[in-house]
Amino acid sequence: LIDEARTARELKKIARDKEREVRAKELQLRRAQKARDRAVATSKKARDKQNIPKRKASSSQKSKKSKGGGDAGSQSGGASASSAAQPTTKTTMRGRNIKLPKKFE
């Protein structure tokens, strides 16, 4: 009776030990897989970070062309009378040139 109980306990212990070993192996495999996944993600991040610039380059501002009609003679290439008779620029007391608006010329 005592021997049977002892052998039953030993058999249960052996079964528990086997289950524990199986669980330990599964845990070890899961940890190894997780470490591999983490390493792959880290290398991917490092590779992607190299392609991202630190600062964005400012875009060049395109100059806006005025829509006003120019002198017809200057567009055609011929010398017109109005372009030849341009008034001299007005100079301030300090020596700076001022371009007056057309209505004051």
C-alpha positions in Angstrom: 0.0 0.0 0.0 2.8 2.5 0.9 4.9 1.4 -2.1 1.9 1.9 -4.4 1.4 5.4 -3.1 5.1 6.2 -3.4 5.3 5.0 -7.0 2.1 6.9 -7.9 3.7 10.1 -6.4 6.9 9.4 -8.3 5.0 8.9 -11.5 3.1 12.2 -11.0 6.4 13.9 -10.2 8.0 12.5 -13.4 5.0 13.7 -15.4 5.2 17.2 -13.8 8.9 17.4 -14.6 8.3 16.5 -18.2 5.5 19.1 -18.5 7.8 21.7 -16.9 10.6 20.9 -19.3 8.2 21.2 -22.3 7.0 24.5 -21.0 10.5 25.7 -20.5 11.5 24.8 -24.0 8.4 26.5 -25.4 9.2 29.6 -23.4 12.8 29.6 -24.6 11.6 29.3 -28.2 9.2 32.2 -27.7 11.8 34.4 -26.2 14.3 33.6 -29.0 11.6 34.4 -31.6 10.8 37.6 -29.8 14.4 38.6 -29.7 14.8 37.9 -33.4 11.7 40.0 -34.2 13.0 42.8 -32.1 16.4 42.7 -33.8 14.7 42.8 -37.3 12.5 45.7 -36.3 15.5 47.6 -34.9 17.5 47.1 -38.1 14.5 48.2 -40.2 14.1 51.3 -38.1 17.7 52.1 -38.4 17.6 51.7 -42.2 14.4 53.8 -42.4 15.9 56.6 -40.2 18.8 57.0 -42.6 16.3 57.9 -45.4 14.6 60.6 -43.3 16.4 63.9 -43.4 16.9 65.8 -40.1 15.5 69.0 -41.5 13.2 69.7 -44.4 14.8 71.9 -47.0 12.9 75.1 -47.5 11.2 75.3 -50.9 12.3 78.2 -53.1 9.7 80.9 -53.5 8.8 81.4 -57.2 8.8 85.0 -58.1 5.3 86.2 -59.1 5.2 87.8 -62.5 3.1 90.8 -62.7 0.1 90.5 -65.0 0.1 94.1 -66.2 0.6 94.7 -69.9 4.0 96.1 -70.7 5.0 98.5 -73.4 3.9 97.0 -76.7 7.0 98.3 -78.4 9.4 96.7 -76.0 7.6 93.3 -76.4 7.9 93.3 -80.1 11.6 94.0 -80.0 11.5 97.4 -81.7 12.6 100.5 -80.0 9.6 102.6 -79.0 9.5 106.3 -78.5 8.3 106.1 -74.8 11.2 103.9 -73.8 13.7 106.2 -75.3 12.3 109.2 -73.4 12.5 107.9 -69.9 12.8 110.5 -67.2 15.8 110.6 -65.0 15.3 109.1 -61.5 14.7 111.5 -58.7 17.5 111.6 -56.1 17.0 112.4 -52.5 19.3 114.7 -50.5 21.1 111.6 -49.1 21.8 110.4 -52.7 19.2 107.6 -52.9 17.3 107.1 -56.1 13.5 107.2 -56.0 11.3 105.8 -58.7 8.1 107.9 -58.8 4.8 106.2 -59.6 3.6 106.8 -63.2 0.8 109.2 -62.2 3.3 111.6 -60.7 5.8 111.5 -63.6 
